[in-house]
Amino acid sequence: MTEMNVSGPPVEAPEEEKSAAVLTFPLKKDPEPTSAPEPKFVPAAATASPPGEVKAGEWEAELPDPEDPEAEGLTEGADVDPPREVYPPSISEWMEARDKARQPVLPDWVKLPDQRKAVRKWAVRHYSTMLGYHALRLPCVYTPKLLAYSPRGAWRWSSAVGRWVFDAEGRALRLASVLDEDAGTYLKLSRQRDNRVRMRSVIASVASLVGLTVALLLWVMAPTWVLALALTTLTTGLGLAGAPADRPLIDRAKVTFRKRKLSSDIVIRAHEVAKLTDKSQTIAFPRPIGRDGDGWRVVVDLPYGKTFEDSVKAHARLASGMDIAPTQLFMDKDETSGRRVSYWIADRDPLAVPSGKSPLLGATRVDFWKPFPWGVDERGNPVMATMLWLSLLVGAVPRQGKTFSARTIALAAALDPYVRLIVFDGKASPDWRSFTKVAHRIGFGIVPRDGFDPVMHLVDALMELKADVEDRYHRLSELPLHICPEGKLTPEISRDKKLNMPLTLVVVDEVQEYLQHPTHGKTILDLLVYLARVAPAVGVSVMNSTQKPDDTACPSVLRDQHQARFSLRVGSYHVSEVVLGAGSYGEGLDASKLLKSHKGVGLLKGMSDDSGIVRTYLATGRDAETILARARALREAEGTLTGDAAGEESTSRGADAVLDDVAVVLGRSEDKVWSETVVDRLAEYNEAVYGQWAQLEGRAKADQLAAALKPYGITTGQVWGKTENGKGANRRGIERQHILDAITQRNKKRGDS
């Protein structure tokens, strides 16, 4: 919705605030009821706004022009009240809001043709399967069981008739009167038994006679099929009566899970054993317990003084009190009250149920500006993901689906031909190899092979991207208002090849391998911190994943720059807080409670206002091949295939290029040079590579150069020299001969190979 202000043209609210924005407009002081300008809603396509300001299908308010001197209440010098909220903005929206509160007369599957077709297919498939299942077992399983159980059933039936005829149910009372030596009671019970036996014997005799007569008539006069039906019915009845209680006669065609009705008594008992109540206070139910999907929804008010955090700490005891597994109990915080908690109790562990194949397999293309399917929550509802304006950190222990979860996002980006992909995998696994078809920059592992250094390629790609991000900020601020009205990236700008500012997704899997690199680790860390902090605002999103989210492998200075966090199973709640951020455990987010069987399941925080569980869709290696083949065809058709995927020559340098660069900046007559001086010369020689080094302080410059030369056996030591004012001083430096020896040794190894 658009907010109007008299001081200027309409300003579009940020995307995340649109849902909460209200329409305001200036009013004349003490206006008459009929003089207040009412907003008139017209389709945006019908307005004369410049391109880019209004999107088709949206609405904008048509208000009096502030510069029109004839507009009532807006003449120069007129008093204006502060903006006043007007709700509802239109009678149609008011009616639509109340229409949503009404329940539909018929469910969607009855009204919609495609839904009816789906239900019909399910019913045919379900009942045909059940019919075939039992039909196959009828002659070879059920019939032998009936014949085997029939004698036992006949005995049970005749025994029951005998007990009824001879009044077996009163025997205990008669024996009790004998033991009590109560002759009067015994005589009464005996007379009652004699009367019952006499009457029941007559009934049994008549019934037996009738039964034998009917059986004889059927045997003599009835057709064969009637006789067969009668024998089948008799055998079935006797077989069912003789079947053991622990061995049902008929097998179940459908496996059912343990499901019980949840009552208020069970919920109260659970809170008592969890010590969330006491004798003076118990829980209250602000609304009835009811079914919610494949589970129960329970909303309770805890006793005064108890909070949502208390229920989170008692999660395991609450599950035990309800006699369910901890993975079946989910909690939601109620913002209206600190002591109100909403529970969802699943009929079975929903996280152990696979979410299924990724819908991307059936997608022809994806608009990365819009949310795309990433998985489902614990109740099976779709979870839509978006990477716009944020960076994402994915963490988990090995073998829990971390790479597959991150790869699904990258596959969605690949299906948008206008999204540029930069993919690097620190462990050089096969999981990301297929992205060579579409990735602008791509690399695997940290070990140079065939003259190609993937680490240096990553450094070059990140430096190239940093320069692009800085350039985007300048160019967006200089674009005309009719193209870029807010100074922000738009879909139209990102898809304009002339402007060259596409949405970009940077994926670094097993980022700790690059951050711990002895030579370029610090440079990569600085570049990733910059991009995660600054780049999302201009359409460059960063997604890092790691199995070691500690400060040594993945420093907090990088983790804290990620607005969104996704944690699959981890070892402890401390590690869960490291991935999801401080305070997440108090919010009920603890990824350590996930089980080993919960592969691809994690806790998501920061991607939207809601935090919760995501069961990510599965895309296997073969699925990824299929999707990326389609993605490459899209990019070739749109002419957006660039970089490594297009076979363009890489500008990456070798890992040992620093030796050649240092040798170039050292003079022939300089035997020993301060490290600070060498770094400054390197920055002048190649600012794109060494510009970051030159921005460091004096001692930090020496440390950076020492770390870069250490892998080649070159150490720094005290070197005597003179400062700019001519004073002598001892500082850390290098010897030129050490550099030449290292280059000679390197060239010798290359010649031998």
N, C-alpha and C positions, 0 to 999 in steps of 0.2 A: 504494500500500500504506500502511497506517496504522502509525504508530509509537506504541507504548504506553509510558507512564511512570507510576510510582506516585504522582507528585505531582499528577496531575490527569487530566481526561478525555482521550480520544484526540484527537490533533492531526493534521489532514490535512497531508501534505507539500505544498510548492509544486508547481505543475503540472509545471515543468521538472525536478523532482527525483523524481517518482514512479517513473520507470523504474529509478532507481538506489537507491531506498530499500529497506531490508531490514526484516523484522519483528523487533523486539526486545521482550522483556518481562522483568519482574523475576523473579529466582529466589531461593529461600531459600539461605542460606549452607550450603555442603557438602550439596547436596540429594541425596536418594537417586535412583537412576535412574528409579524409578517415581513419584516425588513431584513431578517437574517438571510444571507445568501446560502442556499442549500446546494450541496455538492451534487453535480449531475454526472453520472457514470456513463461513459461512452466507450466503445471498443477502441483500443489503442491504434488499430489499423486505420481508423477513420480520422485520426488526428493528423495535424500537419507537423508533428515533432520531427526533428532531424533524425536521420538513421542512427541507430545505436542507443537512443534514449529510451525508446519504448519497444518492447518485444511483442510480437504478434501473439494474440491470445490473452494478454494481460489487460488490466484496466487502469485508467488514470482519471483523476478528478478534474473536471472542467470548471474553473473558478474565474471570477472576474479578474481582468488584467490589472495588476497593481499600478501600472503606468497610465491607465485610462482615467483621465480626470473626471469622467462622468460616472465611473463606478461608484456605487453608493458605499459610503463608509470608508472610502480609500482616497478621498481628496486630500490635497496637501494641507498639512497642519491639523488634520482630524485626529481626535483621540482614539486610540485603539486599545482594546482590552487584550490581556494575554491570550494566547491560543486556548480555545476551549474544546474539550473532547466531545465528539458527537457520536453517539451510538444508539441505534444501529445506523450505519451510513446509508442504507437503502432498505426498503421494505422487502425486496427480494432476498437480500442476504439475511435479514431477520427471519424470514419464513424458512429459508434453507437451513439455518442453524437449528430451528425447532423440528424440521422434518427429520433430521438425523436422530432425534431422540425417540422416534416412533419405530416400533418393531415392524418388519415387513410381514404382510399377510401370508405370502408364500415364500419359501426359501429360494435362494438364487438358483439352486440346481433344478428347480421346477420351472422357473421363469426363463432361464437362458438356454437356448438350444444346445450350445456346446457343453454346458454343464449336464443337461439331461442325457446327452450322448455319452459323456464320461461315466455317469452313474449307471446307465444301462450296460455299458461295457463291463464295468466292475461287477454288477449283479450277475451277468451271464458268466463271466470268468469265475466268480466266487462259487456260485451254486453248481455250475458244471463240474468244477474241481471237487467239491464235496460229494456230488452224486457219483462221479467216477471213482473217487477214493473208496466209498462204501460199497459200490457195486463190485469192485475188484475183490474186496475182502469178504463179501457175502458167501460165496461158495467154498472158499478155501480157508477162511478164518472163523467167521461168525457161525456157520452151520456146524462144524465140528465142536465148537464151544457149546452150542445149544444142546447137542446130543450128549456131550460129556456132563453138562450140568443138570440135565433133565432128571436123572434118578435122584440126585440130591434135592432138587426142587420138589419132586413128588413126595419124598420123605418129609420135607419141611411142611408141605401143604397138609399132608395127612396128619402129621403131628399137631399142627395148629388146630385142625378140626377136632382131633381127639381131646386136646386140652379144653377147647371150648365146650364140647359136649359134656365132659365130666367135671366142669366147673373148676379147672385148675387154678384159676385166679383167686378163689376163696380158700384154698388149702392152707395158706399161711395164717389166716385169721383163725381157722379151726384149730390148728396146732398151737397157736398162742393161747386160746381158751383152755386147751388141755393142760398146758404147762402152768397156767394160772389156777387150775382146778376150779374153773368157773363153769359149773354144770349147766346153769341156766342159759348162758350165752352159747355154749356148745350145742345144746339141743335146738336152739333157734337156728343156728347156722346149719345144722344137719338137716333140719326140715326144709330150710331154704334150698340147700344143695339137692335134696331129693326131688323137689318140685322142678328145679332147673334141669336136672339130668333127664327127668321124665319128658319134659316139654322139648328139650333140645334133641333127644333121641328120636322122637317122632319126626321132628323137622329134618334131621339128618337122614332118616330112613326114607322119607318121602322124596327128598332131594336126590338121594342115590338111585331110587327107583326111576324117577323121571330121567336122570342122566343116563342110566343104562338103556332105557327105552329109546331115547333120542339117538344114542350111539348105535343101537341095533338098527333103527330105521335108516340112519345114514349109511350104515354098512350094506344094507340090503337094497335100498331104493334110491339113494342119492347118486348123482353123476360122479364120475371120477374126480373131476376138478373140485367139486364141493367137498368130497371126502379128503382130498389132498389139502384143501384150505383149512378144514377142520383140524387135521393132524398137525399141520404147520402151526396153527394158532395155539393148540394145546402144547406142542413141544416148545414153542417160543415162550409161552407163559411159564412152563415148568423150568425152562432154562434160565429165564430172568430171575425166578424165585431161588434157584440154586446157585447163582453166580456169587463168588466171594466178594466181600465188600471192598477188598483192596485190589481186586482184579476186575474192572468193569468189562462187561461183555462187548461193548462197542467202543472202538478206538476213536480218539478225537482227531478229526481232520484238520483242525485249526488249533495251534498251541495258544493257550491263554495264560496270562500272567496273573500273579496274585494281586487281587484288587479287593479292597474292603471299603465299606461305607465309613466315612469319617464323621464322628459325632462331636458335640461340644464337650462331652465327658472325656473323650480321648485327648482333646486339645488342652483342657484344664489339667488333666493328669500329666501331660508332657511338660507344662510350665511349672507344675509342682516339683517334679523330679529334677528339672533344670534349675530349681531354686530361684525362679523369677517371681514367685508369689510367696506370701506368708499367711499366717492365720488371720491377720486383720484386713488384708487386701488380696483380691484375686483379679483375674483378667475379666475384661468385658468384651462383648461382641457387638460392635456398632452396626453390623449387618449380618444377615444369616449366612451360614456356611452353604456353599453351592458348588456345583460342578463347573469347571473351567477347562475346556478342552479335555485332554487325557489326564485330568487330575482334579484336585479340589482347591478352591480359593477360600482362604480364611483370613479375615481381618480382625485383629484383636487390639485392644487398648491395654497396655501393660499397666501395672500399678504405678501410682505417682512416685516419681523418683527413678524409675527404670527407663532405659532408653533403648533405641535401636541397637546401639553398640553392645549393650548387655545381651541382647538376643543373639547377636552375631557370635559373641564369645561362647554362648551356650548352644551353639548350633548342633554339635554332636549329641549333647544330652537331650535336646528337643527331638531330634530324629529318633533317638532311642525310646523316648517316652511315647512317641507315636508309632513305634514298632515298624519303622521303615529304615532304609539305608540313608546315610547322610547325603548321598548324591540325588536323593529324591526330594529333598527339602530346599526350597529357594525362598529368599527373603527380599522384600522391596521396602525401601524407606518411604514413609509418608511425610510429605513436606508440610502438611497442615498441623502435625503434632509430633513432638519429640518422642512420645511414648506409643505411638500407633505404628504397628508393624503389619505388613501384608505378607502372608505366606502362600506359596503355591506348592502343594504336595502332589507330586507326580505318581501315577499308578505304578510306574516302574522307572528304572534309571533311564532318563531320556538321552543322556550324553553317550550312552553305549550304542545308541541307534544311529547307524550311518546316515549322513545328510544326503547322500546320493551324488550323482554326477553333476558337474558344473553345467548350468544352463548355457554357458559360453559355447558349448559344443554345437548347439543349434542356432547360435547367433551369427548373422551375416556380417554385422559390424556393431560397434559400440560407440556411443557418444560419451566421451570421458568427462564432459562437463556435467553430466547427469549421474546420479547414483546408479551403481550396477550391482547385480546379485553377487554376494560373497559367501553366504551361508544361511543358516537358519538358527533361531535361538532354541532354548530348551523346550519350548512349546511347539516348535515346528513352524513358527512364523518367519517369513523371509527377513534377512538382514541385508540391507543395502549399504554398500561402502562408497566412499568418495575420497579422493586424494587431493581435492582442490584446496589450496591455501593452507596446507598443513604438511608435516612430515610425520613418518610413522616408524616406531621402533618395535621390532618383533623379537621376543626372547623365549627360550625354552631349553630344556635338556635335550640331548640328542634323541632321535628316533621318535619324536612326538608330532611330526608333521609341520615343523616350522617352515621349512623350505617350500613345501607344497602350498601352505597358506599364503606365503608371500608371492609365490609364483602365480597364483590365481589372479592377484591384483595386476601383476605385470602382463598376464595374458589379456585381461580386459583392456589395458592400455594399448597392447599391440593391435587389437581389433579396431582401434580408432586410428586411421591412417595419418591423422594430423598430430599425433602424439609422438614426440621424440624419445627414444629409449636409450638409456645408458646402463649397462648391466655388467657387474663384476662379481665374480664368485671366488671367495678366498680359499675355498677347499678344493676347487677344480673338479667338482663332481659332475656327473652327466646331467644333473637336473636342469642346468641352464644352457646346455650346449645348443639346443634348438633355436635359441634367441639370436644366433648368428645370422639368421634369415632376415631379421628386422632391426636389430640394434644399431644405433648410430655409432656407439662406442661399446666394445665388449672385451672382456679379458677374464682369464681363468688362472687361479693359483697365484703364487708369489715367486715361482722359480723361472728364470729366463730359459727359453727354449728356442733353438734355431735362430738366435740373434734377436729374438723378440722378448722384451721385458714387460710382463703384464703390470708390474707395480709402477714402472715409469709411465706406462700407457695410462694407468689410472690417474697419476699425478697430472699428466698433460690434459686428460679429459676434464678433470676437476678445475684446473686452472683456466682452461678454455671456457668452461661453464661459468666460472666466477666472472671472467671478463664479460661474458654475454649477459649475466645478471646485472652487472653495473651499467652496461650499455642500455639494457631494457628500461631501467629506471629513468635514464636521461631521455630516451626516445618517447616513452609513454607521456612524460610531462611536456614534451614538445609537440605532440600530435594535436591536430585541430579538435575543437570541441565536438564537432559533428561526427567525428570518428571515435574519439575517446573522451566522452563527456565527463567522466569522473577521474580521469588520469589512471584508470585501472584497465587491466587486460580483460578483453571480452572475447566471446567465441568468434566473432567476425575478425578481430585482429589476429587471434591465434591461428586462423586458417588462411590468412593472407600471406601468400608465399613471398610477396615483395617486402613485407615488413619483417619476415623471418623471426617471429616470436612465438613458436608453437609451444603448446603445453609439453613439459618435459618431465619424465619420471626417471630418477636416479635410483638404481637398485644396487645395494652392496650387501651381498650375502656373506656370512661369517666375517663381518667387518673387523673382528678382533685380529685376524691374521694380517690385515694391512696396517692396523694401528700399532702393532707390535713389531713392524719391520724396522730393523736397526738403522737403516739409512733414511727412509722416507716416511717413517711412521708419524713423526711430529708434523711434517708438512701435510700429510693426508688428514690428520686430526684437525688441524687449523682450517683446512679447506672445507671439510665436512661440517664443522661447527658453523662456519660462515654461511654455507648453503642452507643448512637446516634452520638457521635463525632468520636469514634475510630472503632467500630465494623463493619460498612459497608464495609471497605476495605478488610475484610477477610470473606465476605459473610454472615454477620449477619445484617439484616435490621430491623429497628424499625419503627413501625407505631403507633402513638398515636393519639387519637381522643378525643375531648372535646367540651362541650357546654359553657364552661367558660374559654376563652383564656386569661383572665386578669392576671396581675402579681401576684395576691394573690393566685388564683387557679392553674395557670400554669405559673410559673415564666419564665421570658425572657431567663434566663440562659439555660433552656431546649428548649424553642421555637427556639432560634437562632441556635441550633445544627441541625435542620432539613433542609436538602438541598431542599426538595420538600414540597410545601404547597398546600392544597386544601381547599377552603372555599366555602361552600354552603351559603345560605342566612343568613345574620347577621343583627343586628339592626342598625348599622351606619357605615359610611366609616372609622371611627376611629377603630372600631373593625375589619373591613376588613383588614386594614393595620396591625393590631396586628397579624392576622392569616397569611396573605400573605407576610408580611415583610415590612419594611420601604421603602417608595418610590413607592409602588405598585399602589397607587392611581394616582400618576403622570403618570404612564404608562397606565392608562385607566382601571385598574382593581379595581372594586368596587363591592363587593358582596352584599352590602346593596341595590343595585338597582334591585336585583332579587325579584320576587314576591312570595307570599305564594303558588301560584299554581305551581311554578317551583320546585317541589319536585325532589330530586336526581340530581339537576343541580347545578354546582359550577364552580368556577374559579380555574384553575390549573396553578401553577407556579413552575419552577425549575426541573420538571421531564425531560424536554428536552429543547432545545433552544427556542422553541415556547411556549408562554403562551396563554391561551385562555379558552373558555367555554367547559365544558364536561357535556353531558347529560348521566349519568351513566346508564348502563343496570340494569334491575331489576331481582333480584333472590329472590323470596318469601321464607318464612320459609319452605314450602313444597319442593320448588326447592332446597334449601340448603340441606334438608334431602336426596334428590335423589343424589345430587352431592357428598355429603360426604359419602354416602353408597358406591358409586363407588370408591371414594378415599380410603376408608378403604380396600376394596377388592384389590386395586392396591398395597397398602403397605403390606398387608398380602402376596400377591404373590411375592413381591420383598424382603420380610423379613426386612422391614424398619419400622415396627410398634414398637414404643418404649415408655417408660415413662408411663404417666398416661393412655394413650389409650391402652397400652398393659397390664394394670393391675399391673405394677411393684409397689412395696411398696414405698410409698412416704417417703422421709426423712425430711419432713417439721416439724417444731417445733411449739408448742403452742404459743399463744400470750403472755402468762405469764411466758414463760420459762426464761425470764430475771431475775425473782425473784429467781428461783432455782440456776441460774448461779452466781448471786451476793452472795447468801448464801454460795455457795461452795468456792468462792475466799476470803471470810472474815474469819479471824482466830477466834477461840472460845474466845480468850482473848481480841479481839479488839471490844470495844464498839462503837467507832466512828472512821471513816476512811475518808480521803480526797477522793473526787470524782475522782481526777486525778489518784490516786493510784488504785482505784477500776477499772477504765477503762483500765489501763495498765495490771492489772491482768486478766481481762476478755479477752483481746486480746491474752494473752499467753495461756489462757485456751481454747479458741475457736476462732482461728484467722479467720476462714471462715466467722463467724458471726460478730465479733467485731473488725476485723482488720481495717475497715474504721474509727471506733471511735478513735483508737489509733493514727491515723495519724493527728488528730486535735490538735490545740494548747490547752494550759492548761485551759483557760476559756471556750473554745468551748467544751472540754471534759466534763466539769461540766454541761454545758447546755444540752448536749446530754444525759447524764445519768439522769438528772433531768426530761427531757421530757419523757424518757422511763419509769420512775418510777411514774410519776404523775398520770396516770390512776388508780393506786392502792393505792392512798392516801398517798404516801410517798413524803415528802418534804426534801429539802436540807437546811442545815444551816451552820453557822460558826463552824468549828472544829479546836481545837488547836492540833498542831503536830510539828514535827521537820523535817527539811530538811536534805539532805544528808550530809551537813557539820555540822549538829548538832544544828543549830539555830532554835529557836521556831518561829512559824508563824500561823496565823489564815487563814484558807481557807475553801471553801465550801466543805461539806462532808455529809455523811449519818450515821445513827445509825443502828447498827446491829439488835437491838430489833425491830425496825420498819419493817425490812425485814421479821423477823420471824413472827411477828403479821400478816403481809399481807399474808404470806404463810398459816398460820393457818386458817385465815378467808377464803381463797380460797378453802382449802381442806374441810372446813366445808360446804361450798356451794355445792361442788361437791358431798359430802356425802348426803346432803339433796335432791339433784336432783336425 
